[in-house]
Amino acid sequence: MVTRMINWELQNTFYSDSVSVICGCDEAGRGPLAGPVFAAAVILPQGHIIEGLDDSKRLSHSARDALFDRIKKESVAYSIAHAEVYEIEAINILNASMLAMRRAVGQLDIKPDLALVDGNIVRDFPLPAHPVIKGDGKIPCIAAASVLAKVARDRFCSEMDSFYPGYNFARNKGYATKEHKAAILKIGPCPVHRRSFLRKTLGDSFEQHDIWQSW
């Protein structure tokens, strides 16, 4: 079996006389029906290899957990932030994701010269920022950020499960699984559900259900 490992070839092209410190930034949790959207920013030592590092979506739960600790230990600096459900509802999920990523970058102990952001959009970053489509599978610092954001959010979902039993957040992580949707229709939403997402996903079932009238 060949172990996939991200290399530094693409990230190295962004270094220059004026860019010596680069952070990667990524988010986790844009699609779920519940919970905040998380983001992380990571600065890795240039050329440093973390064995097994990859896009968090391509890793097993146990691999992400192991990498989470290694990334924190071996990074030059890292930060994890989030945007709350009320912020998602107020400014939409894309803008909330950008907000969470800006917060993560702003909380770094070391100020980077450039942020490389997963995706095709960057908005209002407090420093030069460059989007990289599918960067979590190409750029080491973005891949590292994707792991931190994903693990942090998954652990938050496990905590949500203890505060709001009945939805099985520990297993579904807030996503629109059949079990999760059935639970919402049976017992109604809780404070960490995203109202606009429920409307879009449940449609008429949401609007016509008696419990929504008092929510």
Steps between C-alpha positions, in 0.01 A plus 500: 500500500639842402472766769389832356692796634472864406826657384631855515536561126202734459528677835866579434403705195335759729816585693695807392720777636189658652323177600683281748214402735194332349194373681242262364135550580196274465156453647281210606124489535351698214240237416351372830158591634638580844796647680757770432736504203859447612822621342870459562819675395836324506859606438732205436879515488587532130569158353393314813334167421225361722459140393146413395384862478217539251166664437300422814216357290731227372610391848345265750378623836797342678749643250358850545519471877864393486588779257315756712752459781801482268400815312461697821835376626699542178353823361665837539160638600136397477160637590145363502194725487133481410192698405185440702163385369349846546778643285435241230135599502579870490761513225464160321729198515756621246559828681500321836764260370712795390447661840615186682810475279586866553467447874731200486762696304466799733558283808833358383790580732717574197379732226531334158595683183242306298196284562423215262127428524324186385241573230451765235404800715675722753326796661630778724800318643725720717804409288571391142303182428483267204232237430609151394232276353516160671795636694437259788628226272793697355648738758648364826397793719143495364477123551617549858235768554233273356587231755495738797169654396335162434613338823412806707152512353443125540597524866266794546220289350568229756459764770176621337371144521521505879323838524233420241430125503269343248667618178813284523732789418797286607437272203346721231706813585194711423469386138166428338492125549168317483517437875576865577213634287260251658607613846442866413149425376427293809635723779553830325817708464739603774698825545795380290292423191531735203146617425571597137658161433199319648266696274703412195549133588161415649288732286127452555565263788670789680237764424200283579625336817320632809815535705645768272222740591649557845866485401 
